[in-house]
Amino acid sequence: MADITDYFIDKFRKGLDQDRVDPRYFRPRAYRNAAVRFRKCSIDDFETRRDILIREAGLNAFLFRADMIPGCDLLSDSGTTTMTIEQWAAMMTGDEAYGSNEGYFEFKSQMGETFGPGLVDDDSLGGSSKSLFIFHQGRAAENAFFSVLKNQLQKGNASFGQHLSKDLDRELRERIELKIRSFSGEETVLTESSCIIPSNSHFDTTQGNIENKGMIPLNMPCREHLANDEEFLFRGNMDIEELDNLLATEGARVPLVYLTITNNTGGGQPVAMSNIAEIRKITKKYNIPFFFDACRFAENAWFIHRNEEGYASRSITEIVHEMFSYVDGFHISLKKDGLVNMGGALVIRNGGAFAEKYPDFTEGLTDYQIMAEGHPTYGGLSGRDIKAISEGLRTIVREDYLDSRIKQVGRFGEQLVKQGLPIIRPVGGHAVYIDVDRFFDGRADDGDFKAISLVALMLIAGHRVCELGLYAFGSYNDGVESPPNPRVNYIRAAVPRLAYEDQDLFSLAEAAGILAENRDKIPGVNVDYGRNLSMRHFKSRFSFKG
Ligand SMILES: Cc1ncc(COP(=O)(O)O)c(C=O)c1O
């Protein structure tokens, strides 16, 4: 006989299930706070922040002191996680041996469990069968990867001719030529050995590392993304037709194809399993290796689980294993879905297309790693860091964690919309992207960089976000400013893992609402320093116009 408690249990359950429609009664977080950090400053102290911002930081959000931010610091979700008590406990057991520390073996075995069989399967610490390389963060792995790749290509005397094929899609050819001009600052000069590295969208450091080695990074986001299709749930996808055309005509100068999961630069949007499988098919057809930039692999898997047909009953771990079964290797900044404050890794599949094509690569990488990062078993990290990563990789695939995290980011996005901010929809896994072009409703003069002002005013309000648009991705050569192509013009509010509550994020949304109401009054900026520098958004200084 059903008693009254069953009746209420049924009511409670139905209340929880409303969370997708009406967040009046959403689930509690899957965790609770175990340590907190009190603020040093008050949200009311606007004038002090303004002084610091203008005098010390030159309106550059990267140069503003974190301890003077009383609200949300959403500059990055990278390395900003709050660790779990299990991670802190694991750190106490860190083995700081110089060679072959205990944590390395645990890490290697955990990487195998997290990413699936056949990918991290080396039983050697060096040599050509080694598949796992530790780095202190993602970009160190990228730099190592492209440095050694360049050496391998040079050793092989790679020569692909100075002209792009006539059969290359015209629009794609123009994009490649523009890219070459934007970093060579010259006419479209292609050397015999110029390589192209395509991706759905490269992250800025990946792009920087590729360009730094004289290679051409090429973004190929899917059409639904470019068309701003708000109904399409996998806007991180790559444009398959473009990729096929590129590999058919210029495959010889493509050493590998990349996919960033989720697509940070494109809006933090997920990539569908079907897209991953298609890319595998095409890369196999042309015998070209396929890699992930895998920073947010677990968040990507959650979206597949929720939104792609056939995956609702599959666990996150099963989905991750399938995703990674398609690739020949990957690099990862563990500062995101490794759930730690520092760490990175590079994995080359033994017997995969990349290892076959560049058989000396892992030997060269081991040498590089020893010279730049330390012994391969710690790679720039302390033994305690390595312990925290293994524990983080166990937590990150928990569905209750991912549910709390990604739905919180979604609620934050909706709150920004309520406050009148145009955002990229559907909201991705780790961040909300404010569409600067729509925010200024065509009123922004590209040369004015009003997004920099908007970010600066948010800082005065007490919250930090980040410009990822015309300034971060554009370039300045011979007095001419070129916007990124394809055009991206966003402000990113990246939510650190396990760190903020809705109240904090909603407070930021309200401050953003005040700026939206008064957008006509937001000035442009003068660039006082660094306009023509590489990676200029990290280094430049600005002042308000007028
Ligand atoms: C997609 C992507 N790739 C690479 C990186 C670089 O990683 P790291 O910051 O650890 O160097 C980042 C950092 O935000 C990223 O988002």
The ligand as a Gaussian input file, in Angstrom:
#p B3LYP/6-31G(d) Opt

LIG

0 1
 C       41.550000      24.405000     -26.051000
 C       42.815000      24.758000     -25.324000
 N       43.989000      24.272000     -25.758000
 C       45.145000      24.556000     -25.129000
 C       45.174000      25.364000     -24.017000
 C       46.500000      25.672000     -23.360000
 O       46.598000      25.046000     -22.126000
 P       47.491000      25.655000     -20.934000
 O       46.789000      26.886000     -20.461000
 O       47.551000      24.573000     -19.900000
 O       48.822000      25.940000     -21.467000
 C       43.986000      25.907000     -23.536000
 C       44.007000      26.805000     -22.363000
 O       43.065000      27.464000     -22.010000
 C       42.760000      25.594000     -24.208000
 O       41.578000      26.062000     -23.786000

